[in-house]
Amino acid sequence: MIPDAKNITFQNFTVSALRGAPFSISQCTTFSGVAGDCNSSEFLIEDILIENIKGTINADPIATYQCSGAAPCQHISMFDVELETVNGTVATGWSCKNLVGAVGFTC
């Protein structure tokens, strides 16, 4: 597959004992310990493909997507993601907010 110019593709990675979620998008900001507004950003994040990811993570979730309510993330695809926690259980968790058009996984 040759992605077109606007796609972002992450593929063919093997990870080992990652501490946090291997994939994360957050449009929330924190300054001086005060949480910012997570729903006002109009910066659109879209057309991301993640595929053929294998290995171990310390704990679920596999991904956290905290997208803006003003411009929800769109068209994020995840295929062939086979991760286990370091204790040997299959990782299956997803944490999503304001994500439209998830493909290959269910938020």
N, C-alpha and C positions, 0 to 999 in steps of 0.2 A: 504494500500500500504506500502510495506517495501522497503525503498530506498536502493539502493546498496551503497557500501562504498564511491563511488566518488560523490554522490549527496549531495546537501545541500538543506534541506527542511525547510520552514517556513510555519506553518499551524495553523489554529484555534486561530487567534488573534482578539481581539476587541480593537480598538483604539479610542481615544477621543481627538478632537481638536488638532491634531498634527500640528506643525508649518510649517514644510517642507514636502517634498515628503516622504511618508512612506518607499519607497524603492529607494535606490540610489547606483550606482556603479560609481566611478570616478577613472580613471587612470591618471588624470591630477594632477600635484602638483604645489604648489605655495610656494615660499620661499622669505621672506622679501619683499612681495608685487609684486614679479616678477613671472608671469605665466610660468610654465614649459611646456615641450613638451608633448602633449597628445597622440602622435602617435608612440612613440618609444618603449614603454614597450612591452616586449615579454612574460609577465606573462599572461597565459591563464586563463580566468574565464569562467567556463562552468558548465552545468548541475545543474541549480538552479530551484527548484520548490517552488512556492508561491501559497498557496490556502486557501480558507475559511477565508478571511480577511474582517471584517465588522467594521463600525464606521464612525467617522467624521474627516475631515482634514480642515485646515484653507483655503486652496486654491489648485487648480490643479497645477502641475500634480500629478498623482498617483505615478509615478516612473520616475526617470531620470537615464539613462544608458549612460555614457560618456566613452566608451571603446576605447582601443588603436587600431589604424589603423594597427599596426604591428601584433597584435594578437587579433582580434575582439572577443567580448564575444559571446558565443555559447550556444544554447539550454536553454534559460531562458523561463520557463513556468509559467503563472499566470492564475489561475482558481478561480471562485467564489469570486472575489474581488468586494465587494459592499460597496463603500465609498461615502459619501456625504460631500459637503463643509458645514461649520458651518451655512451658510445662507440657507441651505436646497436644493441646487441644486446637481444633481448627478455628481460626479467627473468622468471625462472620459479622462483626458489628459495623454499623454505619451511623454517623451522627450528622443529620442534615437540617438546615434551616434555610428557607427561601432558595430552593434549587428546583429548576424546571427542566424536564427532559432528561432525567437520568436514564442511561442505557446500560444494561448489563448488570445492574444492581438495584436494590430497592431501598429507598430511604425510609 
